[in-house]
Amino acid sequence: MSYSLHRGAERDLTEAFRFYKAEAGASVAGRFLKEFERVTKVLEDFPEIGTPTNEGRRTYPLRGFPYSIIYRSVDAGVRVLVVRHQSRDPTLGDDRS
């Protein structure tokens, strides 16, 4: 199994990384990316672990950071649709598939 990133999720991840790098330094930004990678590996191995939301989507939080991954199980693995800050509009990325 593997994961793929929706173009919007890629932007979300890049924005969050840049924020952490600018505000907290490269070390924290690096930890954020490592946590993202850790969670995607968990999701690849256990795609049903996330909390169901709507339209076949699931959500799973990052540990130590106020972000969640919104994803969908697909034949090839996991499709990451949104990397969303937990205080942002909960409908952000609803149009992504």
Backbone torsions as a table, in degrees:
resi	resn	phi	psi	omega
1	MET	NA	153.7	177.2
2	SER	-146.2	179.3	176.4
3	TYR	-126.6	155.3	173.8
4	SER	-129.2	155.5	-179.1
5	LEU	-110.4	128.9	168.6
6	HIS	-63.7	147.5	180.0
7	ARG	-54.2	-40.0	178.4
8	GLY	-66.0	-38.5	177.8
9	ALA	-66.2	-35.8	176.5
10	GLU	-62.0	-42.5	176.4
11	ARG	-63.8	-44.0	179.3
12	ASP	-56.6	-47.0	-178.1
13	LEU	-64.0	-43.3	179.2
14	THR	-63.1	-43.6	179.6
15	GLU	-62.6	-43.9	179.9
16	ALA	-64.5	-43.4	178.0
17	PHE	-59.1	-47.9	-179.3
18	ARG	-62.5	-38.7	177.7
19	PHE	-60.8	-51.3	-178.9
20	TYR	-62.8	-38.8	179.5
21	LYS	-64.1	-43.5	-178.6
22	ALA	-71.7	-39.9	-173.0
23	GLU	-92.3	-29.1	-173.7
24	ALA	-126.9	-10.2	177.3
25	GLY	104.6	165.8	-175.8
26	ALA	-63.6	-33.2	-179.1
27	SER	-63.3	-47.0	179.4
28	VAL	-66.9	-41.3	177.6
29	ALA	-60.3	-41.2	177.1
30	GLY	-64.0	-40.1	176.9
31	ARG	-63.7	-37.0	177.3
32	PHE	-60.6	-47.4	179.4
33	LEU	-64.4	-39.1	177.6
34	LYS	-63.5	-39.4	177.9
35	GLU	-66.5	-40.5	176.3
36	PHE	-58.8	-47.4	179.6
37	GLU	-63.5	-39.2	178.0
38	ARG	-60.6	-46.8	-178.7
39	VAL	-65.6	-41.1	179.7
40	THR	-63.2	-34.3	176.5
41	LYS	-66.7	-40.7	176.2
42	VAL	-61.0	-44.2	-178.9
43	LEU	-66.5	-35.4	176.7
44	GLU	-62.6	-42.3	-178.4
45	ASP	-77.0	-33.8	-176.1
46	PHE	-134.7	71.2	-173.5
47	PRO	-63.0	-18.0	-179.4
48	GLU	-91.5	4.7	-174.7
49	ILE	-71.3	-28.7	-176.9
50	GLY	-71.2	162.9	178.1
51	THR	-77.5	124.8	178.1
52	PRO	-62.6	140.3	176.6
53	THR	-116.7	-90.9	179.9
54	ASN	-144.4	158.1	175.0
55	GLU	49.3	41.6	177.3
56	GLY	77.9	9.5	-179.9
57	ARG	-91.2	157.6	175.1
58	ARG	-136.8	160.2	178.5
59	THR	-129.1	145.3	179.3
60	TYR	-145.6	130.6	-175.9
61	PRO	-82.0	152.9	170.2
62	LEU	-86.0	141.6	179.2
63	ARG	-82.7	129.0	176.0
64	GLY	85.6	-3.1	179.1
65	PHE	-137.1	144.1	-177.1
66	PRO	-82.6	52.2	-179.2
67	TYR	-127.7	151.5	173.5
68	SER	-129.3	152.0	175.1
69	ILE	-101.9	126.9	174.0
70	ILE	-101.6	126.5	-173.5
71	TYR	-145.1	172.2	177.5
72	ARG	-138.6	140.0	173.3
73	SER	-76.0	134.4	177.2
74	VAL	-130.4	168.7	-178.2
75	ASP	-54.9	-39.6	-176.2
76	ALA	-83.8	-3.5	-179.0
77	GLY	143.4	-116.9	-176.2
78	VAL	-128.5	134.7	176.5
79	ARG	-108.1	112.3	177.9
80	VAL	-81.3	119.3	-176.3
81	LEU	-96.9	-37.9	-174.7
82	VAL	-145.2	139.6	167.3
83	VAL	-115.2	100.5	-167.7
84	ARG	-116.1	133.3	171.7
85	HIS	-64.2	137.7	-174.2
86	GLN	-69.6	-11.4	176.6
87	SER	-98.7	0.4	-179.4
88	ARG	-83.2	169.5	177.5
89	ASP	-52.7	122.2	-177.3
90	PRO	-66.0	-11.5	178.1
91	THR	-93.4	-1.9	178.5
92	LEU	-57.2	125.0	178.1
93	GLY	85.2	4.7	179.6
94	ASP	-60.8	-23.6	-178.4
95	ASP	-85.4	-0.2	-178.5
96	ARG	-87.8	140.6	177.8
97	SER	-137.3	NA	NA
